[in-house]
Amino acid sequence: MRKVKAIIERAGDGNYSVYMDADDMSYLVTGTGKTAEEAVKCFNDGYADMKRYYQEEGKVFEEAEFEFV
């Protein structure tokens, strides 16, 4: 399992976004929300959806362990 940083940022409008700091993987996951916690939940849900999609398509999925910073 690969360790990947997930960057949490606050936008000018007060909302939060989370994105992966790994542009060499075959997928990208992001999340947004009104709070950092909401954005992280959205991100984690997106990761689960991506993993499920890869499995349904019979594609190899590189699993990641995220460090939220």
PDB file of N, CA, C, O and CB in Angstrom:
ATOM      1  N   MET A   1       0.858  -1.179   0.000  1.00  0.00           N
ATOM      2  CA  MET A   1       0.000   0.000   0.000  1.00  0.00           C
ATOM      3  C   MET A   1       0.898   1.235   0.000  1.00  0.00           C
ATOM      4  O   MET A   1       1.866   1.323   0.756  1.00  0.00           O
ATOM      5  CB  MET A   1      -0.973   0.002   1.234  1.00  0.00           C
ATOM      6  N   ARG A   2       0.561   2.157  -0.844  1.00  0.00           N
ATOM      7  CA  ARG A   2       1.354   3.373  -0.992  1.00  0.00           C
ATOM      8  C   ARG A   2       0.861   4.455  -0.031  1.00  0.00           C
ATOM      9  O   ARG A   2      -0.344   4.629   0.152  1.00  0.00           O
ATOM     10  CB  ARG A   2       1.296   3.881  -2.445  1.00  0.00           C
ATOM     11  N   LYS A   3       1.798   5.177   0.581  1.00  0.00           N
ATOM     12  CA  LYS A   3       1.448   6.300   1.449  1.00  0.00           C
ATOM     13  C   LYS A   3       1.429   7.573   0.613  1.00  0.00           C
ATOM     14  O   LYS A   3       2.382   7.872  -0.106  1.00  0.00           O
ATOM     15  CB  LYS A   3       2.450   6.430   2.642  1.00  0.00           C
ATOM     16  N   VAL A   4       0.332   8.318   0.718  1.00  0.00           N
ATOM     17  CA  VAL A   4       0.134   9.519  -0.087  1.00  0.00           C
ATOM     18  C   VAL A   4      -0.365  10.641   0.813  1.00  0.00           C
ATOM     19  O   VAL A   4      -1.225  10.429   1.668  1.00  0.00           O
ATOM     20  CB  VAL A   4      -0.864   9.256  -1.250  1.00  0.00           C
ATOM     21  N   LYS A   5       0.180  11.834   0.613  1.00  0.00           N
ATOM     22  CA  LYS A   5      -0.332  12.998   1.338  1.00  0.00           C
ATOM     23  C   LYS A   5      -1.619  13.472   0.677  1.00  0.00           C
ATOM     24  O   LYS A   5      -1.734  13.500  -0.548  1.00  0.00           O
ATOM     25  CB  LYS A   5       0.721  14.144   1.376  1.00  0.00           C
ATOM     26  N   ALA A   6      -2.582  13.842   1.513  1.00  0.00           N
ATOM     27  CA  ALA A   6      -3.824  14.447   1.049  1.00  0.00           C
ATOM     28  C   ALA A   6      -3.841  15.859   1.635  1.00  0.00           C
ATOM     29  O   ALA A   6      -3.930  16.042   2.849  1.00  0.00           O
ATOM     30  CB  ALA A   6      -5.109  13.599   1.485  1.00  0.00           C
ATOM     31  N   ILE A   7      -3.756  16.831   0.767  1.00  0.00           N
ATOM     32  CA  ILE A   7      -3.632  18.229   1.175  1.00  0.00           C
ATOM     33  C   ILE A   7      -5.015  18.829   1.420  1.00  0.00           C
ATOM     34  O   ILE A   7      -5.896  18.743   0.564  1.00  0.00           O
ATOM     35  CB  ILE A   7      -2.870  19.046   0.105  1.00  0.00           C
ATOM     36  N   ILE A   8      -5.199  19.437   2.597  1.00  0.00           N
ATOM     37  CA  ILE A   8      -6.446  20.131   2.929  1.00  0.00           C
ATOM     38  C   ILE A   8      -6.180  21.619   2.819  1.00  0.00           C
ATOM     39  O   ILE A   8      -5.257  22.145   3.441  1.00  0.00           O
ATOM     40  CB  ILE A   8      -6.966  19.749   4.366  1.00  0.00           C
ATOM     41  N   GLU A   9      -6.997  22.292   2.022  1.00  0.00           N
ATOM     42  CA  GLU A   9      -6.848  23.744   1.853  1.00  0.00           C
ATOM     43  C   GLU A   9      -8.181  24.440   2.049  1.00  0.00           C
ATOM     44  O   GLU A   9      -9.239  23.900   1.727  1.00  0.00           O
ATOM     45  CB  GLU A   9      -6.278  24.078   0.462  1.00  0.00           C
ATOM     46  N   ARG A  10      -8.107  25.646   2.582  1.00  0.00           N
ATOM     47  CA  ARG A  10      -9.304  26.477   2.723  1.00  0.00           C
ATOM     48  C   ARG A  10      -9.299  27.507   1.595  1.00  0.00           C
ATOM     49  O   ARG A  10      -8.316  28.221   1.397  1.00  0.00           O
ATOM     50  CB  ARG A  10      -9.357  27.179   4.133  1.00  0.00           C
ATOM     51  N   ALA A  11     -10.389  27.573   0.872  1.00  0.00           N
ATOM     52  CA  ALA A  11     -10.519  28.506  -0.247  1.00  0.00           C
ATOM     53  C   ALA A  11     -10.944  29.886   0.260  1.00  0.00           C
ATOM     54  O   ALA A  11     -11.344  30.044   1.414  1.00  0.00           O
ATOM     55  CB  ALA A  11     -11.538  27.975  -1.284  1.00  0.00           C
ATOM     56  N   GLY A  12     -10.850  30.865  -0.615  1.00  0.00           N
ATOM     57  CA  GLY A  12     -11.219  32.227  -0.280  1.00  0.00           C
ATOM     58  C   GLY A  12     -12.678  32.384   0.114  1.00  0.00           C
ATOM     59  O   GLY A  12     -13.034  33.313   0.838  1.00  0.00           O
ATOM     60  N   ASP A  13     -13.528  31.468  -0.365  1.00  0.00           N
ATOM     61  CA  ASP A  13     -14.951  31.547  -0.034  1.00  0.00           C
ATOM     62  C   ASP A  13     -15.275  30.846   1.289  1.00  0.00           C
ATOM     63  O   ASP A  13     -16.437  30.788   1.690  1.00  0.00           O
ATOM     64  CB  ASP A  13     -15.781  30.935  -1.158  1.00  0.00           C
ATOM     65  N   GLY A  14     -14.248  30.311   1.969  1.00  0.00           N
ATOM     66  CA  GLY A  14     -14.446  29.663   3.259  1.00  0.00           C
ATOM     67  C   GLY A  14     -14.638  28.163   3.186  1.00  0.00           C
ATOM     68  O   GLY A  14     -14.590  27.491   4.217  1.00  0.00           O
ATOM     69  N   ASN A  15     -14.854  27.617   1.995  1.00  0.00           N
ATOM     70  CA  ASN A  15     -15.004  26.175   1.837  1.00  0.00           C
ATOM     71  C   ASN A  15     -13.636  25.498   1.854  1.00  0.00           C
ATOM     72  O   ASN A  15     -12.605  26.155   1.705  1.00  0.00           O
ATOM     73  CB  ASN A  15     -15.752  25.847   0.530  1.00  0.00           C
ATOM     74  N   TYR A  16     -13.639  24.193   2.035  1.00  0.00           N
ATOM     75  CA  TYR A  16     -12.413  23.410   2.089  1.00  0.00           C
ATOM     76  C   TYR A  16     -12.351  22.433   0.930  1.00  0.00           C
ATOM     77  O   TYR A  16     -13.378  21.976   0.428  1.00  0.00           O
ATOM     78  CB  TYR A  16     -12.311  22.663   3.417  1.00  0.00           C
ATOM     79  N   SER A  17     -11.141  22.121   0.513  1.00  0.00           N
ATOM     80  CA  SER A  17     -10.943  21.084  -0.493  1.00  0.00           C
ATOM     81  C   SER A  17      -9.769  20.209  -0.073  1.00  0.00           C
ATOM     82  O   SER A  17      -8.860  20.642   0.636  1.00  0.00           O
ATOM     83  CB  SER A  17     -10.698  21.705  -1.900  1.00  0.00           C
ATOM     84  N   VAL A  18      -9.822  18.968  -0.532  1.00  0.00           N
ATOM     85  CA  VAL A  18      -8.775  17.992  -0.259  1.00  0.00           C
ATOM     86  C   VAL A  18      -8.375  17.387  -1.591  1.00  0.00           C
ATOM     87  O   VAL A  18      -9.234  17.052  -2.407  1.00  0.00           O
ATOM     88  CB  VAL A  18      -9.251  16.888   0.757  1.00  0.00           C
ATOM     89  N   TYR A  19      -7.073  17.246  -1.817  1.00  0.00           N
ATOM     90  CA  TYR A  19      -6.607  16.617  -3.049  1.00  0.00           C
ATOM     91  C   TYR A  19      -5.356  15.797  -2.763  1.00  0.00           C
ATOM     92  O   TYR A  19      -4.619  16.064  -1.814  1.00  0.00           O
ATOM     93  CB  TYR A  19      -6.324  17.679  -4.138  1.00  0.00           C
ATOM     94  N   MET A  20      -5.139  14.805  -3.596  1.00  0.00           N
ATOM     95  CA  MET A  20      -3.986  13.916  -3.469  1.00  0.00           C
ATOM     96  C   MET A  20      -2.727  14.620  -3.955  1.00  0.00           C
ATOM     97  O   MET A  20      -2.754  15.350  -4.946  1.00  0.00           O
ATOM     98  CB  MET A  20      -4.211  12.611  -4.259  1.00  0.00           C
ATOM     99  N   ASP A  21      -1.628  14.393  -3.249  1.00  0.00           N
ATOM    100  CA  ASP A  21      -0.332  14.922  -3.663  1.00  0.00           C
ATOM    101  C   ASP A  21       0.464  13.797  -4.327  1.00  0.00           C
ATOM    102  O   ASP A  21       1.561  13.448  -3.892  1.00  0.00           O
ATOM    103  CB  ASP A  21       0.449  15.522  -2.443  1.00  0.00           C
ATOM    104  N   ALA A  22      -0.122  13.235  -5.401  1.00  0.00           N
ATOM    105  CA  ALA A  22       0.523  12.142  -6.141  1.00  0.00           C
ATOM    106  C   ALA A  22      -0.016  12.170  -7.562  1.00  0.00           C
ATOM    107  O   ALA A  22      -1.072  11.603  -7.844  1.00  0.00           O
ATOM    108  CB  ALA A  22       0.265  10.739  -5.460  1.00  0.00           C
ATOM    109  N   ASP A  23       0.708  12.828  -8.451  1.00  0.00           N
ATOM    110  CA  ASP A  23       0.217  12.941  -9.831  1.00  0.00           C
ATOM    111  C   ASP A  23       0.693  11.803 -10.726  1.00  0.00           C
ATOM    112  O   ASP A  23       0.455  11.828 -11.933  1.00  0.00           O
ATOM    113  CB  ASP A  23       0.655  14.258 -10.426  1.00  0.00           C
ATOM    114  N   ASP A  24       1.359  10.810 -10.152  1.00  0.00           N
ATOM    115  CA  ASP A  24       1.846   9.685 -10.944  1.00  0.00           C
ATOM    116  C   ASP A  24       0.997   8.431 -10.771  1.00  0.00           C
ATOM    117  O   ASP A  24       1.379   7.359 -11.240  1.00  0.00           O
ATOM    118  CB  ASP A  24       3.274   9.381 -10.576  1.00  0.00           C
ATOM    119  N   MET A  25      -0.145   8.550 -10.105  1.00  0.00           N
ATOM    120  CA  MET A  25      -1.037   7.410  -9.948  1.00  0.00           C
ATOM    121  C   MET A  25      -2.051   7.416 -11.088  1.00  0.00           C
ATOM    122  O   MET A  25      -2.214   8.426 -11.772  1.00  0.00           O
ATOM    123  CB  MET A  25      -1.752   7.445  -8.564  1.00  0.00           C
ATOM    124  N   SER A  26      -2.724   6.303 -11.289  1.00  0.00           N
ATOM    125  CA  SER A  26      -3.663   6.189 -12.413  1.00  0.00           C
ATOM    126  C   SER A  26      -5.019   6.818 -12.114  1.00  0.00           C
ATOM    127  O   SER A  26      -5.906   6.809 -12.968  1.00  0.00           O
ATOM    128  CB  SER A  26      -3.854   4.732 -12.780  1.00  0.00           C
ATOM    129  N   TYR A  27      -5.188   7.355 -10.929  1.00  0.00           N
ATOM    130  CA  TYR A  27      -6.449   8.003 -10.566  1.00  0.00           C
ATOM    131  C   TYR A  27      -6.163   9.207  -9.681  1.00  0.00           C
ATOM    132  O   TYR A  27      -5.066   9.362  -9.144  1.00  0.00           O
ATOM    133  CB  TYR A  27      -7.399   7.008  -9.847  1.00  0.00           C
ATOM    134  N   LEU A  28      -7.166  10.044  -9.543  1.00  0.00           N
ATOM    135  CA  LEU A  28      -7.071  11.232  -8.697  1.00  0.00           C
ATOM    136  C   LEU A  28      -8.358  11.338  -7.891  1.00  0.00           C
ATOM    137  O   LEU A  28      -9.451  11.179  -8.435  1.00  0.00           O
ATOM    138  CB  LEU A  28      -6.828  12.528  -9.549  1.00  0.00           C
ATOM    139  N   VAL A  29      -8.231  11.604  -6.611  1.00  0.00           N
ATOM    140  CA  VAL A  29      -9.390  11.771  -5.746  1.00  0.00           C
ATOM    141  C   VAL A  29      -9.337  13.166  -5.148  1.00  0.00           C
ATOM    142  O   VAL A  29      -8.277  13.635  -4.734  1.00  0.00           O
ATOM    143  CB  VAL A  29      -9.433  10.682  -4.630  1.00  0.00           C
ATOM    144  N   THR A  30     -10.490  13.828  -5.107  1.00  0.00           N
ATOM    145  CA  THR A  30     -10.620  15.133  -4.479  1.00  0.00           C
ATOM    146  C   THR A  30     -11.875  15.126  -3.609  1.00  0.00           C
ATOM    147  O   THR A  30     -12.713  14.231  -3.719  1.00  0.00           O
ATOM    148  CB  THR A  30     -10.679  16.272  -5.547  1.00  0.00           C
ATOM    149  N   GLY A  31     -11.991  16.104  -2.768  1.00  0.00           N
ATOM    150  CA  GLY A  31     -13.189  16.263  -1.953  1.00  0.00           C
ATOM    151  C   GLY A  31     -13.363  17.717  -1.587  1.00  0.00           C
ATOM    152  O   GLY A  31     -12.385  18.458  -1.482  1.00  0.00           O
ATOM    153  N   THR A  32     -14.599  18.130  -1.392  1.00  0.00           N
ATOM    154  CA  THR A  32     -14.892  19.502  -0.991  1.00  0.00           C
ATOM    155  C   THR A  32     -15.957  19.496   0.095  1.00  0.00           C
ATOM    156  O   THR A  32     -16.730  18.547   0.222  1.00  0.00           O
ATOM    157  CB  THR A  32     -15.352  20.349  -2.202  1.00  0.00           C
ATOM    158  N   GLY A  33     -15.985  20.582   0.883  1.00  0.00           N
ATOM    159  CA  GLY A  33     -17.000  20.696   1.913  1.00  0.00           C
ATOM    160  C   GLY A  33     -16.943  22.039   2.605  1.00  0.00           C
ATOM    161  O   GLY A  33     -16.003  22.814   2.424  1.00  0.00           O
ATOM    162  N   LYS A  34     -17.961  22.299   3.398  1.00  0.00           N
ATOM    163  CA  LYS A  34     -18.022  23.556   4.138  1.00  0.00           C
ATOM    164  C   LYS A  34     -17.084  23.550   5.340  1.00  0.00           C
ATOM    165  O   LYS A  34     -16.705  24.604   5.850  1.00  0.00           O
ATOM    166  CB  LYS A  34     -19.445  23.826   4.596  1.00  0.00           C
ATOM    167  N   THR A  35     -16.713  22.346   5.786  1.00  0.00           N
ATOM    168  CA  THR A  35     -15.745  22.195   6.877  1.00  0.00           C
ATOM    169  C   THR A  35     -14.646  21.247   6.402  1.00  0.00           C
ATOM    170  O   THR A  35     -14.813  20.532   5.415  1.00  0.00           O
ATOM    171  CB  THR A  35     -16.434  21.655   8.192  1.00  0.00           C
ATOM    172  N   ALA A  36     -13.528  21.252   7.115  1.00  0.00           N
ATOM    173  CA  ALA A  36     -12.446  20.328   6.767  1.00  0.00           C
ATOM    174  C   ALA A  36     -12.918  18.883   6.926  1.00  0.00           C
ATOM    175  O   ALA A  36     -12.582  18.026   6.109  1.00  0.00           O
ATOM    176  CB  ALA A  36     -11.199  20.591   7.648  1.00  0.00           C
ATOM    177  N   GLU A  37     -13.688  18.614   7.969  1.00  0.00           N
ATOM    178  CA  GLU A  37     -14.192  17.259   8.207  1.00  0.00           C
ATOM    179  C   GLU A  37     -15.105  16.801   7.069  1.00  0.00           C
ATOM    180  O   GLU A  37     -15.031  15.653   6.630  1.00  0.00           O
ATOM    181  CB  GLU A  37     -14.945  17.198   9.545  1.00  0.00           C
ATOM    182  N   GLU A  38     -15.956  17.692   6.602  1.00  0.00           N
ATOM    183  CA  GLU A  38     -16.861  17.376   5.490  1.00  0.00           C
ATOM    184  C   GLU A  38     -16.065  17.101   4.213  1.00  0.00           C
ATOM    185  O   GLU A  38     -16.400  16.189   3.456  1.00  0.00           O
ATOM    186  CB  GLU A  38     -17.862  18.535   5.258  1.00  0.00           C
ATOM    187  N   ALA A  39     -15.029  17.875   3.977  1.00  0.00           N
ATOM    188  CA  ALA A  39     -14.192  17.680   2.786  1.00  0.00           C
ATOM    189  C   ALA A  39     -13.455  16.349   2.853  1.00  0.00           C
ATOM    190  O   ALA A  39     -13.335  15.657   1.842  1.00  0.00           O
ATOM    191  CB  ALA A  39     -13.183  18.833   2.640  1.00  0.00           C
ATOM    192  N   VAL A  40     -12.956  15.981   4.044  1.00  0.00           N
ATOM    193  CA  VAL A  40     -12.260  14.698   4.206  1.00  0.00           C
ATOM    194  C   VAL A  40     -13.239  13.545   3.986  1.00  0.00           C
ATOM    195  O   VAL A  40     -12.877  12.550   3.357  1.00  0.00           O
ATOM    196  CB  VAL A  40     -11.610  14.596   5.617  1.00  0.00           C
ATOM    197  N   LYS A  41     -14.455  13.656   4.484  1.00  0.00           N
ATOM    198  CA  LYS A  41     -15.456  12.606   4.268  1.00  0.00           C
ATOM    199  C   LYS A  41     -15.760  12.464   2.786  1.00  0.00           C
ATOM    200  O   LYS A  41     -15.848  11.346   2.277  1.00  0.00           O
ATOM    201  CB  LYS A  41     -16.750  12.913   5.049  1.00  0.00           C
ATOM    202  N   CYS A  42     -15.921  13.578   2.090  1.00  0.00           N
ATOM    203  CA  CYS A  42     -16.166  13.561   0.649  1.00  0.00           C
ATOM    204  C   CYS A  42     -14.996  12.897  -0.076  1.00  0.00           C
ATOM    205  O   CYS A  42     -15.196  12.104  -0.997  1.00  0.00           O
ATOM    206  CB  CYS A  42     -16.387  14.996   0.117  1.00  0.00           C
ATOM    207  N   PHE A  43     -13.790  13.222   0.340  1.00  0.00           N
ATOM    208  CA  PHE A  43     -12.584  12.632  -0.234  1.00  0.00           C
ATOM    209  C   PHE A  43     -12.569  11.121  -0.031  1.00  0.00           C
ATOM    210  O   PHE A  43     -12.337  10.368  -0.977  1.00  0.00           O
ATOM    211  CB  PHE A  43     -11.333  13.261   0.388  1.00  0.00           C
ATOM    212  N   ASN A  44     -12.818  10.674   1.204  1.00  0.00           N
ATOM    213  CA  ASN A  44     -12.813   9.242   1.507  1.00  0.00           C
ATOM    214  C   ASN A  44     -13.906   8.499   0.742  1.00  0.00           C
ATOM    215  O   ASN A  44     -13.688   7.380   0.277  1.00  0.00           O
ATOM    216  CB  ASN A  44     -12.990   9.021   3.006  1.00  0.00           C
ATOM    217  N   ASP A  45     -15.080   9.117   0.611  1.00  0.00           N
ATOM    218  CA  ASP A  45     -16.157   8.515  -0.184  1.00  0.00           C
ATOM    219  C   ASP A  45     -15.737   8.393  -1.643  1.00  0.00           C
ATOM    220  O   ASP A  45     -16.027   7.386  -2.288  1.00  0.00           O
ATOM    221  CB  ASP A  45     -17.452   9.350  -0.070  1.00  0.00           C
ATOM    222  N   GLY A  46     -15.062   9.404  -2.165  1.00  0.00           N
ATOM    223  CA  GLY A  46     -14.568   9.372  -3.549  1.00  0.00           C
ATOM    224  C   GLY A  46     -13.534   8.278  -3.758  1.00  0.00           C
ATOM    225  O   GLY A  46     -13.513   7.624  -4.801  1.00  0.00           O
ATOM    226  N   TYR A  47     -12.677   8.080  -2.766  1.00  0.00           N
ATOM    227  CA  TYR A  47     -11.675   7.007  -2.836  1.00  0.00           C
ATOM    228  C   TYR A  47     -12.373   5.646  -2.892  1.00  0.00           C
ATOM    229  O   TYR A  47     -12.003   4.792  -3.697  1.00  0.00           O
ATOM    230  CB  TYR A  47     -10.708   7.072  -1.616  1.00  0.00           C
ATOM    231  N   ALA A  48     -13.373   5.446  -2.044  1.00  0.00           N
ATOM    232  CA  ALA A  48     -14.117   4.178  -2.032  1.00  0.00           C
ATOM    233  C   ALA A  48     -14.818   3.957  -3.372  1.00  0.00           C
ATOM    234  O   ALA A  48     -14.834   2.840  -3.887  1.00  0.00           O
ATOM    235  CB  ALA A  48     -15.153   4.164  -0.879  1.00  0.00           C
ATOM    236  N   ASP A  49     -15.394   5.013  -3.934  1.00  0.00           N
ATOM    237  CA  ASP A  49     -16.053   4.916  -5.245  1.00  0.00           C
ATOM    238  C   ASP A  49     -15.049   4.549  -6.332  1.00  0.00           C
ATOM    239  O   ASP A  49     -15.340   3.725  -7.199  1.00  0.00           O
ATOM    240  CB  ASP A  49     -16.751   6.244  -5.601  1.00  0.00           C
ATOM    241  N   MET A  50     -13.878   5.153  -6.285  1.00  0.00           N
ATOM    242  CA  MET A  50     -12.848   4.875  -7.288  1.00  0.00           C
ATOM    243  C   MET A  50     -12.393   3.428  -7.187  1.00  0.00           C
ATOM    244  O   MET A  50     -12.237   2.751  -8.203  1.00  0.00           O
ATOM    245  CB  MET A  50     -11.646   5.825  -7.117  1.00  0.00           C
ATOM    246  N   LYS A  51     -12.182   2.955  -5.972  1.00  0.00           N
ATOM    247  CA  LYS A  51     -11.761   1.570  -5.763  1.00  0.00           C
ATOM    248  C   LYS A  51     -12.824   0.608  -6.298  1.00  0.00           C
ATOM    249  O   LYS A  51     -12.492  -0.372  -6.965  1.00  0.00           O
ATOM    250  CB  LYS A  51     -11.497   1.303  -4.261  1.00  0.00           C
ATOM    251  N   ARG A  52     -14.086   0.880  -6.013  1.00  0.00           N
ATOM    252  CA  ARG A  52     -15.191   0.046  -6.493  1.00  0.00           C
ATOM    253  C   ARG A  52     -15.255   0.053  -8.019  1.00  0.00           C
ATOM    254  O   ARG A  52     -15.464  -0.994  -8.632  1.00  0.00           O
ATOM    255  CB  ARG A  52     -16.527   0.535  -5.905  1.00  0.00           C
ATOM    256  N   TYR A  53     -15.080   1.206  -8.627  1.00  0.00           N
ATOM    257  CA  TYR A  53     -15.094   1.320 -10.090  1.00  0.00           C
ATOM    258  C   TYR A  53     -13.998   0.463 -10.715  1.00  0.00           C
ATOM    259  O   TYR A  53     -14.247  -0.276 -11.668  1.00  0.00           O
ATOM    260  CB  TYR A  53     -14.923   2.787 -10.517  1.00  0.00           C
ATOM    261  N   TYR A  54     -12.800   0.564 -10.181  1.00  0.00           N
ATOM    262  CA  TYR A  54     -11.676  -0.218 -10.707  1.00  0.00           C
ATOM    263  C   TYR A  54     -11.971  -1.717 -10.616  1.00  0.00           C
ATOM    264  O   TYR A  54     -11.690  -2.471 -11.547  1.00  0.00           O
ATOM    265  CB  TYR A  54     -10.377   0.116  -9.938  1.00  0.00           C
ATOM    266  N   GLN A  55     -12.541  -2.138  -9.486  1.00  0.00           N
ATOM    267  CA  GLN A  55     -12.868  -3.553  -9.307  1.00  0.00           C
ATOM    268  C   GLN A  55     -13.936  -3.990 -10.317  1.00  0.00           C
ATOM    269  O   GLN A  55     -13.828  -5.061 -10.914  1.00  0.00           O
ATOM    270  CB  GLN A  55     -13.355  -3.817  -7.861  1.00  0.00           C
ATOM    271  N   GLU A  56     -14.958  -3.165 -10.504  1.00  0.00           N
ATOM    272  CA  GLU A  56     -16.024  -3.492 -11.452  1.00  0.00           C
ATOM    273  C   GLU A  56     -15.499  -3.602 -12.876  1.00  0.00           C
ATOM    274  O   GLU A  56     -15.981  -4.419 -13.661  1.00  0.00           O
ATOM    275  CB  GLU A  56     -17.124  -2.444 -11.388  1.00  0.00           C
ATOM    276  N   GLU A  57     -14.511  -2.778 -13.207  1.00  0.00           N
ATOM    277  CA  GLU A  57     -13.936  -2.777 -14.557  1.00  0.00           C
ATOM    278  C   GLU A  57     -12.826  -3.816 -14.721  1.00  0.00           C
ATOM    279  O   GLU A  57     -12.309  -4.000 -15.823  1.00  0.00           O
ATOM    280  CB  GLU A  57     -13.392  -1.396 -14.886  1.00  0.00           C
ATOM    281  N   GLY A  58     -12.461  -4.489 -13.640  1.00  0.00           N
ATOM    282  CA  GLY A  58     -11.395  -5.483 -13.695  1.00  0.00           C
ATOM    283  C   GLY A  58     -10.019  -4.872 -13.857  1.00  0.00           C
ATOM    284  O   GLY A  58      -9.105  -5.511 -14.377  1.00  0.00           O
ATOM    285  N   LYS A  59      -9.871  -3.629 -13.411  1.00  0.00           N
ATOM    286  CA  LYS A  59      -8.586  -2.927 -13.508  1.00  0.00           C
ATOM    287  C   LYS A  59      -7.812  -3.062 -12.208  1.00  0.00           C
ATOM    288  O   LYS A  59      -8.392  -3.224 -11.135  1.00  0.00           O
ATOM    289  CB  LYS A  59      -8.800  -1.438 -13.848  1.00  0.00           C
ATOM    290  N   VAL A  60      -6.492  -2.992 -12.321  1.00  0.00           N
ATOM    291  CA  VAL A  60      -5.627  -3.028 -11.140  1.00  0.00           C
ATOM    292  C   VAL A  60      -5.744  -1.691 -10.411  1.00  0.00           C
ATOM    293  O   VAL A  60      -5.616  -0.625 -11.014  1.00  0.00           O
ATOM    294  CB  VAL A  60      -4.135  -3.324 -11.535  1.00  0.00           C
ATOM    295  N   PHE A  61      -5.987  -1.767  -9.118  1.00  0.00           N
ATOM    296  CA  PHE A  61      -6.142  -0.565  -8.298  1.00  0.00           C
ATOM    297  C   PHE A  61      -4.999  -0.479  -7.306  1.00  0.00           C
ATOM    298  O   PHE A  61      -4.818  -1.375  -6.481  1.00  0.00           O
ATOM    299  CB  PHE A  61      -7.502  -0.564  -7.560  1.00  0.00           C
ATOM    300  N   GLU A  62      -4.234   0.588  -7.382  1.00  0.00           N
ATOM    301  CA  GLU A  62      -3.152   0.819  -6.426  1.00  0.00           C
ATOM    302  C   GLU A  62      -3.740   1.464  -5.179  1.00  0.00           C
ATOM    303  O   GLU A  62      -4.147   2.626  -5.199  1.00  0.00           O
ATOM    304  CB  GLU A  62      -2.028   1.716  -7.044  1.00  0.00           C
ATOM    305  N   GLU A  63      -3.779   0.695  -4.091  1.00  0.00           N
ATOM    306  CA  GLU A  63      -4.358   1.219  -2.860  1.00  0.00           C
ATOM    307  C   GLU A  63      -3.422   2.231  -2.227  1.00  0.00           C
ATOM    308  O   GLU A  63      -2.203   2.161  -2.385  1.00  0.00           O
ATOM    309  CB  GLU A  63      -4.660   0.084  -1.875  1.00  0.00           C
ATOM    310  N   ALA A  64      -4.017   3.179  -1.502  1.00  0.00           N
ATOM    311  CA  ALA A  64      -3.242   4.229  -0.856  1.00  0.00           C
ATOM    312  C   ALA A  64      -3.691   4.408   0.583  1.00  0.00           C
ATOM    313  O   ALA A  64      -4.857   4.209   0.925  1.00  0.00           O
ATOM    314  CB  ALA A  64      -3.372   5.547  -1.622  1.00  0.00           C
ATOM    315  N   GLU A  65      -2.743   4.785   1.408  1.00  0.00           N
ATOM    316  CA  GLU A  65      -3.015   5.189   2.780  1.00  0.00           C
ATOM    317  C   GLU A  65      -2.732   6.687   2.826  1.00  0.00           C
ATOM    318  O   GLU A  65      -1.635   7.128   2.483  1.00  0.00           O
ATOM    319  CB  GLU A  65      -2.135   4.375   3.839  1.00  0.00           C
ATOM    320  N   PHE A  66      -3.716   7.459   3.245  1.00  0.00           N
ATOM    321  CA  PHE A  66      -3.606   8.910   3.172  1.00  0.00           C
ATOM    322  C   PHE A  66      -3.196   9.528   4.507  1.00  0.00           C
ATOM    323  O   PHE A  66      -3.678   9.147   5.574  1.00  0.00           O
ATOM    324  CB  PHE A  66      -4.919   9.503   2.715  1.00  0.00           C
ATOM    325  N   GLU A  67      -2.290  10.496   4.403  1.00  0.00           N
ATOM    326  CA  GLU A  67      -1.901  11.326   5.529  1.00  0.00           C
ATOM    327  C   GLU A  67      -2.472  12.712   5.221  1.00  0.00           C
ATOM    328  O   GLU A  67      -2.022  13.385   4.294  1.00  0.00           O
ATOM    329  CB  GLU A  67      -0.313  11.353   5.744  1.00  0.00           C
ATOM    330  N   PHE A  68      -3.464  13.128   6.004  1.00  0.00           N
ATOM    331  CA  PHE A  68      -4.104  14.414   5.764  1.00  0.00           C
ATOM    332  C   PHE A  68      -3.277  15.525   6.404  1.00  0.00           C
ATOM    333  O   PHE A  68      -3.014  15.503   7.607  1.00  0.00           O
ATOM    334  CB  PHE A  68      -5.550  14.420   6.315  1.00  0.00           C
ATOM    335  N   VAL A  69      -2.873  16.491   5.591  1.00  0.00           N
ATOM    336  CA  VAL A  69      -2.052  17.605   6.069  1.00  0.00           C
ATOM    337  C   VAL A  69      -2.633  18.924   5.597  1.00  0.00           C
ATOM    338  O   VAL A  69      -2.083  19.984   5.897  1.00  0.00           O
ATOM    339  CB  VAL A  69      -0.597  17.460   5.588  1.00  0.00           C
TER     340      VAL A  69
END
